[in-house]
Amino acid sequence: MYIGIDKSREDTTSFFLRQSYQSEDGSWRSRDLFDLGQDPERYIQYVDDRAFYISPELEEALAGLHVKYRYSELEEIFWPFIDPFIKQTIEAFGGLEGREYKRRKRLTRSELASMQAGIHLFDKRRFIFLKYVQVDTDSLLERPLPFLNVLLEKSRDEIENMFDMMELDLKPWEIKGYLYAIFGLPDRFSPRLSRFIPDVQDQEMMDTFFLDEICRLNRDPKYLDKGARPSGTDWIHPYLKKYLFQYFDYAFRGPRPGRSFRENQNSAWRPSATESDASLLKVMGLEKEVFNDMTEKDFVRHFRKMAQKLHPDKGGDHEEFIRFQQAFQALMIKKKWW
């Protein structure tokens, strides 16, 4: 089981408890088990400042559907939605209890390769970058890796929601390299020795290559297989839409051909030394005390949650959204010194 997001709706964000299952033809698909509404945390019941349990209403619904599960599995599924203060307290006392791990025999290289033969290249690129945070992943892509087994026996929808959560840990300055690597753009600039450095590539060529790759992936039946949720649109699939917005709205607002080095440097955004902390926090919708108590991960999650509401695709103002991103970058830098 996992928590999935309904990305087909443009006006609101809804969460569902979902389950991957294997169909008669052997493919992995997903089904909705329970509508969690717009706030999954409402199904978390807090006992005190270091204990919680999952709402009996949810357990009764799963029992009615004859779903087999471990209670510890439910705790892990809802863990990202736990109140940050309570989560921090629980972690200080050793984290979640009752997790069950299965011992598995050590697999040979050939056994791993056989098991992972069906994993999509796009998924491999994403997982490897998120684990090692490096653009040059060629040598790793050529061999089977045990940690990639987590991608097995999952529907496309479950895999995409898993990456949604993993990508929350990306730092803003890592997104550019992430997009450049996962869409295989280094291959498009081969055999240049600089192919693993996105900042030195021709921006217009990079834009063209990126659009080619994302459109190709959007038509790839092995990627958008039977395990993908219906998109509800003839345009780009919701699984990929976020990358398109990140590329053009955020990560690649860099040097443009025809400009001198000084012009590119002057046009690039950088935190203002004179802008007050209060104005930046106001843009982020935070009080200074709350911000100070946040970990970097908490702050990034706050950013992602607000971004879903403020993004132009959700009806937000484009300039205000850029301002919101700028405030986030400035505060992330400041946070390292506060």
Buried (B, 14 or more C-beta within 10 A) or exposed (E): BBBBBBBEEEEEBBBBBBBBEEEEEEEBBBEEBBEBEEEBBEBBEEEEEBEBBBBEEBBEBBEEEEBEBEEEBBBBBBBEBBBBEBBBBBEEEEEEEEEEEEEEEEBEEEEBEEBBEEBBBBBBBBBBBBBEBEBEBEEBEEEBBEEBBEBEEBBBBBBBBBBBEBBBEBEBEBBBBBBBBBBBBBEBBEEEEEBBBBEEBEBEEBEEBBBEBBEEBBEEEEBBBBBBBEBEEEEBBBBBBBBBBBBEBBBBBBBEEEEEEEEBEEEEEEBEEEEEEEEBBEBBEBEEEBBEEBEEEBBBBBBBEBBBEBBBBBEBEEEEBBBBBBBBBBBBEBBEEE
